[in-house]
Amino acid sequence: MLSRPKQLLAVLAVAVCALSCALPAAQAAGTAPDPHQVAARSPAPEVDQATVAQVTLAAKSTSKIGNVVQFDYDAAVKSGVSKATAEEFASGIVAGGGSVIHAPVSVTIAPASLGAVATAMSNCQGRDGFSTYWWGTQIQLDSCAANVVMNAMWGGAGVAAIAGIISSETGVGGAAGAVAAAAFTIGAAGLGVCSAWGTGIYINQVWGAVPGCWAQ
């Protein structure tokens, strides 16, 4: 028969195991953000809100054709998006595996600094998507998409390019600007911690709080 201290330790071990198993399950179900997620450091880096607004407008010129997100460059520019933002956003779309239509031949798309989706889909772990909950919004990026975003950030890509990649991977549409700003707030290093398991990541934006991420 176990002594009293050993009994307490056994109960504690069971409780810790139950909690550690329950957190990923709750996160996967999307019921609430994980309280142990990697959060952005305060104060958060400032993201130009004018750029976010431009990117949000650009994302409205995206559509999904089958499983591929398509960006209409000409429609975006005509709607008021600057050519510089449209070009950077288009580069992100292509780097994320999407396509661009109605862009002038003079437009340079997908510079080397962004890289490209080179990993076969069968090798990607996790899922891509976008969800809105009572507590805020959540982006899901599989392991390949997360790597593309992080590599682009380390390579110096701006908010518009990151928004293009995330739009291409998730079909987030008009919320792309805010989502890209959230990713920038967390930073490439923070996203790297979340993706260390190679299972994909969640980017959580809780209403009124700094964004954070967690492994899928």
Secondary structure, 3 states (H helix, E strand, C coil): CCCHHHHHHHHHHHHHHHHHHHHHHHHHHCCCCCCCCEECCCCCCCCCHHHHHHHHHHHCCEEEECCEEEEEHHHHHHCCCCHHHHHHHHHHHHHCCCEEECCCCCCCCCCHHHCCCCCCHHHCCCCCEEEEECCEEEEEECHHHHHHHHHHHHCCCCHHHHHHHHHHHHCCHHHHHHHHHHHHHHHHHHHHHHCCCCCCEEEEEECCCCCEEEEC
